[in-house]
Amino acid sequence: MLAEVVKAALSDRSSYPYRGPSASMLHSCVRFIWYKARTPEVIADNTPELELLFEEGKNQESIMILLLTKVAGYVLSFPQEFVHVNIGRHRINGRIEGVISGNNLKGNHLLEAKSMNGNLFQKFTSQGLQAVPYYEDQLAVYMLGGESSLGVPIENVILFARSRDNGDVFDITYTREQAAVREADIIDVLDSREAILGEPKPPPRPFVRASWECEGCPAKLECWGKAGQSQLALSDLPEELQQEVYEKALQYADLNVRSKEYDEKIERLREFFDSLLMEREVQSLSININPDLFVRPNIRDVSKTVIDRNDLVLNHPEVYDEVRRQEKGTQLRFEIRWKGNLVSQ
């Protein structure tokens, strides 16, 4: 009952319209931006579930501001202020958390707050901006033009992060010198994007249909939905191409059928050995088939990458890396040796 009312209140919200280059979307899919800029009517409304994620992100950042001001005693001015930065011949818009000062800080610093899942937060604490390269251009833009936009002297930009898993916090300082190194690359990105947005047709798709980058994208129906709707007969192709297409279609069908049969047999054998090792409570089984051939099925501890598709934030595709996490598990492997040489594992 309560959930239905909450979702209903969020059901009429749409994706933000394109308002020109923004600091937070410099690394976003340029095809998605083309749709937002040229044909905004094809962008689907955000789902209530997606809006709930946005609300969660805002709440997390509000908690971070409270930690800095109410708990730690820093002073925050210009809260949620829009900045307009001129880089080259381009004007970039952005919204900062504010300007932070006091305590151990010398002068004013622009503040950017980010909540991260535990996996990304751990990488950020050990690798810095190498773990979140899509944030660097945002920091660089603020450093290059925030001072002139706000009209106050700025020392550096601080990226303040908080783990959504355990609440831990970490920050790095981004300097004017670092921003100057990025300026030329940012201009190149903006020049390229400007040229693409001036084209009558969208740029090529940078990802495949099944990619997690496209999962749930507001432009997916327009971007991919029309592909494959029109039909083409073999006779519609040029005669010199018809025979080649026909032969390759036969080859593909034959290989696909045989591949499925092969995969099914392999899977049944894997299930047999997997069950055998589990029942005997052993990790491996050594099998000397003959003097030359040795096979050892074995169970290994592995770590696999899992993508939480419910955690995607579609208005900010540059944060897709946040939804990746590592999970522990086991995997059945086969060590195969021929005449003492490892041929498969």
C-alpha positions in Angstrom: 0.0 0.0 0.0 2.7 2.5 1.0 5.0 1.4 -1.8 2.3 1.9 -4.4 1.8 5.5 -3.3 5.5 6.2 -3.3 6.0 4.8 -6.8 2.9 6.7 -8.1 4.4 9.9 -6.8 7.5 9.2 -8.9 5.8 7.9 -12.0 5.5 11.2 -14.0 9.2 12.2 -13.9 11.1 12.3 -17.1 14.8 12.4 -18.0 16.4 15.8 -17.9 16.4 17.6 -21.2 19.7 18.3 -22.9 20.9 21.8 -21.9 24.3 21.8 -23.5 27.6 20.2 -22.2 27.5 19.3 -18.6 30.5 18.5 -16.3 29.0 15.2 -15.2 28.3 13.8 -18.6 31.6 14.4 -20.5 32.1 10.6 -20.6 28.4 9.6 -21.3 27.4 7.7 -24.5 27.5 10.3 -27.2 24.7 8.5 -29.1 22.5 8.8 -26.0 23.3 12.5 -25.9 22.5 12.9 -29.6 19.0 11.5 -28.9 18.6 13.8 -25.9 19.6 16.8 -28.0 18.1 16.1 -31.4 15.0 13.9 -30.7 14.1 14.3 -27.0 10.6 12.9 -27.7 12.1 9.4 -28.1 13.6 9.3 -24.6 11.5 7.1 -22.4 10.3 8.4 -19.0 12.3 7.2 -16.0 10.7 4.3 -14.2 9.7 4.8 -10.5 12.4 2.3 -9.6 15.1 4.5 -11.3 13.7 7.6 -9.6 14.0 5.8 -6.3 17.7 5.2 -7.0 18.1 9.0 -7.8 16.4 9.8 -4.5 18.7 7.4 -2.7 21.8 9.1 -4.3 20.5 12.5 -3.2 19.9 11.3 0.3 23.4 9.8 0.5 25.0 13.1 -0.5 22.8 15.0 2.0 24.2 12.7 4.7 27.7 13.5 3.5 27.1 17.2 3.8 25.8 16.8 7.3 28.9 14.8 8.3 31.1 17.6 7.1 29.1 20.6 8.5 27.2 19.4 11.5 29.6 16.7 12.7 33.0 17.9 11.6 32.2 21.7 11.8 33.3 22.7 8.3 31.6 25.8 6.7 29.7 25.2 3.4 28.8 28.2 1.2 27.2 28.2 -2.3 25.3 25.0 -1.6 24.0 23.3 -4.8 25.2 26.2 -6.8 25.2 26.1 -10.6 28.5 27.0 -12.2 29.1 28.0 -15.8 32.6 27.3 -17.1 34.2 28.4 -20.4 36.8 26.1 -21.7 38.1 26.9 -25.2 35.0 28.0 -27.1 32.7 25.8 -25.1 30.5 26.6 -22.2 30.0 23.8 -19.7 27.3 23.7 -17.0 27.5 21.9 -13.6 26.2 21.9 -10.1 28.6 21.7 -7.2 27.9 20.6 -3.7 29.3 23.9 -2.5 32.4 25.7 -1.4 33.9 24.2 1.8 36.3 26.0 4.2 37.4 26.0 7.9 39.1 23.6 10.2 42.3 22.3 8.6 41.6 23.8 5.2 43.5 26.8 3.9 41.2 29.0 1.9 38.1 27.9 -0.1 37.8 24.5 -1.8 35.1 23.4 -4.3 33.4 20.3 -2.9 32.1 17.3 -5.0 30.5 14.5 -3.0 30.0 10.9 -4.4 28.4 7.9 -2.8 30.0 4.6 -4.0 29.3 0.9 -3.5 31.8 -1.0 -1.4 33.7 -2.4 -4.3 34.3 0.9 -6.0 35.0 2.7 -2.7 37.8 0.2 -1.9 39.3 0.8 -5.4 39.0 4.6 -4.9 40.8 4.5 -1.5 43.8 2.5 -3.0 43.9 3.9 -6.6 42.5 7.4 -6.4 41.2 8.8 -9.6 42.5 5.9 -11.6 39.6 3.9 -10.1 37.1 6.6 -11.2 38.5 8.3 -14.3 35.1 9.4 -15.4 35.0 11.8 -12.4 38.3 13.5 -13.3 37.0 15.6 -16.1 34.2 16.8 -13.9 36.7 17.9 -11.2 38.9 19.5 -13.9 36.0 21.5 -15.3 35.2 22.9 -11.8 38.8 23.6 -11.1 39.3 25.4 -14.4 36.3 27.7 -14.2 34.6 27.4 -10.8 36.5 30.4 -9.4 35.5 32.8 -12.2 31.9 31.5 -12.2 31.4 31.9 -8.4 33.5 35.1 -8.0 35.5 33.8 -5.0 39.1 32.5 -4.9 39.4 28.7 -5.0 42.4 26.7 -3.9 41.5 23.2 -5.1 38.6 20.8 -5.6 38.0 18.1 -3.0 36.3 14.8 -4.0 34.6 13.4 -0.9 33.4 9.8 -1.1 31.3 7.6 1.2 30.8 3.9 1.0 27.1 2.9 0.7 28.1 -0.5 2.2 29.7 0.4 5.5 29.5 4.2 5.7 33.3 4.8 5.6 34.5 8.1 4.1 37.6 9.1 2.0 38.7 12.1 0.0 41.3 13.3 -2.4 42.3 16.8 -3.5 42.4 17.8 -7.1 44.7 20.7 -8.0 44.9 23.4 -10.6 47.9 21.8 -12.1 46.1 18.5 -12.6 43.2 20.3 -14.3 45.5 22.1 -16.7 46.8 18.8 -17.9 43.3 17.6 -18.7 42.1 20.8 -20.4 43.2 20.0 -24.0 41.6 16.5 -23.8 38.3 18.1 -22.6 38.3 20.5 -25.5 38.8 17.6 -27.9 35.9 15.7 -26.4 33.7 18.8 -26.7 34.8 19.6 -30.3 34.0 16.0 -31.3 30.7 16.0 -29.6 29.7 19.3 -31.2 30.4 17.9 -34.6 28.4 14.7 -33.9 25.4 16.6 -32.6 25.4 18.6 -35.8 24.9 15.5 -37.9 21.4 14.6 -39.1 21.8 11.0 -38.0 23.0 9.6 -34.7 26.6 8.3 -34.4 27.4 4.5 -34.5 26.4 2.5 -31.4 29.4 2.2 -29.1 28.0 -1.0 -27.4 26.2 -4.2 -28.4 22.5 -4.6 -27.7 23.0 -7.0 -24.8 25.7 -4.9 -23.1 25.1 -3.7 -19.6 25.7 -0.1 -20.8 22.5 -0.4 -22.8 20.5 -2.2 -20.1 17.5 0.0 -19.4 18.8 3.0 -21.2 16.0 5.6 -21.8 16.9 5.7 -25.5 17.2 1.9 -26.0 13.9 1.5 -27.8 14.8 4.1 -30.3 18.4 3.1 -30.5 17.8 -0.7 -30.9 14.1 -1.3 -31.2 13.9 -0.5 -34.9 16.8 -2.8 -35.8 15.5 -5.9 -37.4 11.9 -4.8 -37.9 12.2 -4.5 -41.7 12.8 -7.8 -43.6 15.0 -8.5 -46.6 14.7 -11.6 -48.9 17.7 -13.3 -50.3 16.5 -12.3 -53.8 16.7 -8.6 -52.8 20.5 -8.9 -52.5 22.8 -8.4 -55.5 23.3 -11.6 -57.4 27.0 -11.7 -56.8 26.3 -11.7 -53.0 23.4 -14.1 -52.9 25.5 -17.3 -53.3 28.0 -16.3 -50.6 25.2 -15.4 -48.2 23.4 -18.7 -48.9 26.5 -20.8 -48.2 27.5 -18.9 -45.1 23.9 -19.3 -43.7 24.2 -23.1 -44.2 27.6 -23.2 -42.5 26.3 -21.1 -39.6 23.2 -23.3 -39.1 25.3 -26.5 -39.3 27.9 -25.3 -36.9 25.3 -23.9 -34.5 23.4 -27.3 -34.3 26.6 -29.2 -33.8 27.8 -26.7 -31.2 24.7 -27.1 -29.2 25.0 -30.9 -29.2 28.6 -30.6 -28.2 27.9 -28.1 -25.4 25.1 -30.4 -24.1 27.4 -33.4 -23.9 30.2 -31.4 -22.3 27.7 -30.0 -19.7 26.5 -33.5 -18.8 30.1 -34.7 -18.3 30.9 -31.6 -16.2 27.9 -32.3 -14.0 29.0 -35.9 -13.5 32.5 -35.0 -12.4 31.3 -32.0 -10.3 28.8 -34.3 -8.4 31.5 -37.0 -8.0 34.0 -34.6 -6.4 31.4 -33.0 -4.2 30.1 -36.4 -3.0 33.6 -37.6 -2.2 34.4 -34.3 -0.6 37.6 -33.9 -2.5 39.0 -31.1 -4.7 40.5 -33.1 -7.5 40.8 -36.6 -9.1 43.9 -37.8 -10.9 43.2 -40.1 -13.9 46.0 -41.7 -15.9 44.2 -42.8 -19.0 47.4 -44.1 -20.6 51.1 -43.4 -20.4 50.7 -40.2 -22.5 47.3 -38.8 -21.4 46.6 -37.5 -18.0 43.3 -35.8 -16.9 42.6 -34.2 -13.5 39.1 -32.7 -12.9 39.4 -30.2 -10.0 37.3 -27.7 -8.1 38.9 -24.3 -7.6 37.9 -21.2 -5.7 37.2 -18.4 -8.1 36.1 -14.8 -8.0 33.7 -13.6 -10.7 32.4 -10.2 -11.7 28.7 -9.6 -11.1 26.7 -6.6 -12.4 23.8 -5.4 -10.3 21.4 -4.1 -12.9 19.1 -2.7 -10.3 21.9 -0.2 -9.3 22.3 1.4 -12.8 22.1 5.2 -12.9 21.1 6.0 -16.4 21.3 9.8 -16.4 24.9 9.4 -15.5 26.3 6.5 -17.6 29.8 7.4 -16.4 29.2 5.7 -13.1 28.3 2.3 -14.6 31.5 0.9 -13.0 29.9 1.3 -9.6 27.5 -1.6 -10.3 30.3 -4.1 -10.7 31.2 -6.3 -7.7 33.2 -9.4 -7.1 31.6 -12.6 -5.7 33.4 -15.7 -4.4 32.5 -19.1 -5.8 33.8 -22.4 -7.1 34.4 -23.7 -10.6 35.0 -27.1 -12.0 38.2 -27.2 -14.2 40.0 -29.9 -16.1 43.8 -30.1 -16.2 44.7 -32.2 -19.3 48.3 -33.2 -20.1 49.6 -34.9 -23.2 53.1 -36.5 -22.8 53.7 -34.3 -19.8 52.8 -31.0 -21.5 49.8 -29.0 -20.3 47.3 -28.7 -23.3 44.2 -27.5 -21.5 43.2 -26.2 -18.1 
